Amino acid sequence: LQQLEKAGLVKKKKDRAERRDVEALESAIDNLSMVLTEVRKKR
């Protein structure tokens, strides 16, 4: 039982970390698209 709980905790931490990575990627993509729009406007 303890091992199962440990595995569950590890999985939760991993999921949380992955979600953080995804959010960071999404905001980076948002920033990139804003920059691209600005560059296109200047052309």
mmCIF file of the C-alpha atoms, coordinates in Angstrom:
data_MODEL
# 
_entry.id   MODEL 
# 
loop_
_atom_site.group_PDB 
_atom_site.id 
_atom_site.type_symbol 
_atom_site.label_atom_id 
_atom_site.label_alt_id 
_atom_site.label_comp_id 
_atom_site.label_asym_id 
_atom_site.label_entity_id 
_atom_site.label_seq_id 
_atom_site.pdbx_PDB_ins_code 
_atom_site.Cartn_x 
_atom_site.Cartn_y 
_atom_site.Cartn_z 
_atom_site.occupancy 
_atom_site.B_iso_or_equiv 
_atom_site.pdbx_formal_charge 
_atom_site.auth_seq_id 
_atom_site.auth_comp_id 
_atom_site.auth_asym_id 
_atom_site.auth_atom_id 
_atom_site.pdbx_PDB_model_num 
ATOM 1  C CA . LEU A 1 1  ? 0.000 0.000  0.000   1.00 0.00 ? 1  LEU A CA 1 
ATOM 2  C CA . GLN A 1 2  ? 2.780 2.442  0.911   1.00 0.00 ? 2  GLN A CA 1 
ATOM 3  C CA . GLN A 1 3  ? 4.502 1.780  -2.394  1.00 0.00 ? 3  GLN A CA 1 
ATOM 4  C CA . LEU A 1 4  ? 1.266 2.496  -4.245  1.00 0.00 ? 4  LEU A CA 1 
ATOM 5  C CA . GLU A 1 5  ? 0.900 5.790  -2.386  1.00 0.00 ? 5  GLU A CA 1 
ATOM 6  C CA . LYS A 1 6  ? 4.497 6.706  -3.194  1.00 0.00 ? 6  LYS A CA 1 
ATOM 7  C CA . ALA A 1 7  ? 3.939 5.909  -6.857  1.00 0.00 ? 7  ALA A CA 1 
ATOM 8  C CA . GLY A 1 8  ? 0.803 8.063  -6.818  1.00 0.00 ? 8  GLY A CA 1 
ATOM 9  C CA . LEU A 1 9  ? 2.705 10.968 -5.281  1.00 0.00 ? 9  LEU A CA 1 
ATOM 10 C CA . VAL A 1 10 ? 5.495 10.646 -7.820  1.00 0.00 ? 10 VAL A CA 1 
ATOM 11 C CA . LYS A 1 11 ? 2.958 10.612 -10.634 1.00 0.00 ? 11 LYS A CA 1 
ATOM 12 C CA . LYS A 1 12 ? 1.202 13.686 -9.246  1.00 0.00 ? 12 LYS A CA 1 
ATOM 13 C CA . LYS A 1 13 ? 4.510 15.567 -9.061  1.00 0.00 ? 13 LYS A CA 1 
ATOM 14 C CA . LYS A 1 14 ? 5.363 14.485 -12.594 1.00 0.00 ? 14 LYS A CA 1 
ATOM 15 C CA . ASP A 1 15 ? 1.954 15.569 -13.908 1.00 0.00 ? 15 ASP A CA 1 
ATOM 16 C CA . ARG A 1 16 ? 2.337 18.924 -12.194 1.00 0.00 ? 16 ARG A CA 1 
ATOM 17 C CA . ALA A 1 17 ? 5.800 19.407 -13.682 1.00 0.00 ? 17 ALA A CA 1 
ATOM 18 C CA . GLU A 1 18 ? 4.542 18.497 -17.157 1.00 0.00 ? 18 GLU A CA 1 
ATOM 19 C CA . ARG A 1 19 ? 1.637 20.904 -16.822 1.00 0.00 ? 19 ARG A CA 1 
ATOM 20 C CA . ARG A 1 20 ? 4.120 23.652 -15.848 1.00 0.00 ? 20 ARG A CA 1 
ATOM 21 C CA . ASP A 1 21 ? 6.239 22.838 -18.913 1.00 0.00 ? 21 ASP A CA 1 
ATOM 22 C CA . VAL A 1 22 ? 3.176 22.970 -21.164 1.00 0.00 ? 22 VAL A CA 1 
ATOM 23 C CA . GLU A 1 23 ? 2.118 26.323 -19.715 1.00 0.00 ? 23 GLU A CA 1 
ATOM 24 C CA . ALA A 1 24 ? 5.622 27.719 -20.188 1.00 0.00 ? 24 ALA A CA 1 
ATOM 25 C CA . LEU A 1 25 ? 5.631 26.493 -23.807 1.00 0.00 ? 25 LEU A CA 1 
ATOM 26 C CA . GLU A 1 26 ? 2.214 28.005 -24.451 1.00 0.00 ? 26 GLU A CA 1 
ATOM 27 C CA . SER A 1 27 ? 3.231 31.412 -23.131 1.00 0.00 ? 27 SER A CA 1 
ATOM 28 C CA . ALA A 1 28 ? 6.466 31.278 -25.144 1.00 0.00 ? 28 ALA A CA 1 
ATOM 29 C CA . ILE A 1 29 ? 4.414 30.511 -28.265 1.00 0.00 ? 29 ILE A CA 1 
ATOM 30 C CA . ASP A 1 30 ? 2.051 33.397 -27.458 1.00 0.00 ? 30 ASP A CA 1 
ATOM 31 C CA . ASN A 1 31 ? 5.034 35.751 -27.106 1.00 0.00 ? 31 ASN A CA 1 
ATOM 32 C CA . LEU A 1 32 ? 6.499 34.516 -30.383 1.00 0.00 ? 32 LEU A CA 1 
ATOM 33 C CA . SER A 1 33 ? 3.277 35.036 -32.292 1.00 0.00 ? 33 SER A CA 1 
ATOM 34 C CA . MET A 1 34 ? 2.966 38.568 -30.882 1.00 0.00 ? 34 MET A CA 1 
ATOM 35 C CA . VAL A 1 35 ? 6.524 39.329 -32.011 1.00 0.00 ? 35 VAL A CA 1 
ATOM 36 C CA . LEU A 1 36 ? 5.787 37.891 -35.448 1.00 0.00 ? 36 LEU A CA 1 
ATOM 37 C CA . THR A 1 37 ? 2.677 40.044 -35.793 1.00 0.00 ? 37 THR A CA 1 
ATOM 38 C CA . GLU A 1 38 ? 4.719 43.133 -34.915 1.00 0.00 ? 38 GLU A CA 1 
ATOM 39 C CA . VAL A 1 39 ? 7.418 42.201 -37.437 1.00 0.00 ? 39 VAL A CA 1 
ATOM 40 C CA . ARG A 1 40 ? 4.811 41.688 -40.169 1.00 0.00 ? 40 ARG A CA 1 
ATOM 41 C CA . LYS A 1 41 ? 3.265 45.091 -39.407 1.00 0.00 ? 41 LYS A CA 1 
ATOM 42 C CA . LYS A 1 42 ? 6.647 46.808 -39.803 1.00 0.00 ? 42 LYS A CA 1 
ATOM 43 C CA . ARG A 1 43 ? 7.329 45.291 -43.234 1.00 0.00 ? 43 ARG A CA 1 
# 
